[in-house]
Structure formats: C-alpha cells, structure tokens
C-alpha cells in the first residue's frame, strides 16, 4: 500500500492532474492494496473479516 501512495505522490510531482484517468487508476490500486493489507493483518491477528465499505473486496 505504501508503494501505491508513493506512486500517487510521484504522479503529482510529475504533473498528473487530480482526477485524471492516471490519478484515478493510482487511487484505485491504493484502495485494492489497502483492502489486501487489512485482510492480511486481520488474518495475522486471527480475527474474522470485516465487510469492506470503502475498498473493493478481494477475491483471492
């Protein structure tokens, strides 16, 4: 997830406009990475899954 945040910041530095197709793709990737991170953290802690509201649920 942190690499995704770095790509978002780098995109702005390189001149990508906010809400451009490239920007939206980077934010979508961040949302998927965050969902995966939450799933893995909960698995590591031995607690059940939560219903995702802000990020897509991963199927893998």
C-alpha positions in Angstrom: 0.0 0.0 0.0 2.8 2.4 0.8 4.3 1.9 -2.7 0.9 2.9 -4.1 0.9 6.1 -2.0 4.4 6.8 -3.3 3.2 6.4 -6.9 0.3 8.8 -6.2 2.8 11.4 -4.8 5.2 10.9 -7.7 2.4 11.3 -10.2 1.5 14.7 -8.8 5.2 15.7 -8.8 5.4 14.6 -12.5 2.4 16.8 -13.3 -0.6 14.4 -13.3 -3.8 16.3 -12.8 -6.0 15.4 -9.8 -8.9 13.1 -11.0 -7.1 12.4 -14.3 -7.5 8.8 -15.6 -4.0 8.1 -14.4 -4.7 9.6 -11.0 -7.9 7.6 -10.6 -6.1 4.4 -11.6 -3.4 5.0 -8.9 -6.1 5.6 -6.2 -7.9 2.5 -7.3 -4.7 0.5 -7.0 -4.2 2.0 -3.5 -7.7 1.0 -2.5 -7.1 -2.6 -3.6 -3.7 -2.7 -1.8 -5.3 -1.3 1.4 -8.1 -3.9 1.3 -5.4 -6.7 0.9 -3.4 -5.2 3.7 -6.4 -5.1 6.0 -7.3 -8.7 5.1 -3.7 -9.9 5.8 -3.4 -8.0 9.0 -6.7 -9.5 10.3 -5.7 -13.0 9.2 -2.4 -12.5 11.1 -4.3 -11.4 14.2 -6.6 -14.4 13.9 -9.8 -12.3 13.6 -12.6 -12.7 11.1 -13.0 -10.5 8.0 -14.9 -7.2 8.0 -17.4 -6.1 5.3 -15.5 -3.6 3.1 -17.2 -0.3 2.5 -14.5 1.9 1.0 -12.4 -0.5 -0.9 -13.3 -3.4 -3.1 -13.3 -6.9 -1.6 -10.5 -9.1 -2.9 -11.5 -12.5 -4.3 -8.1 -14.1 -3.9 
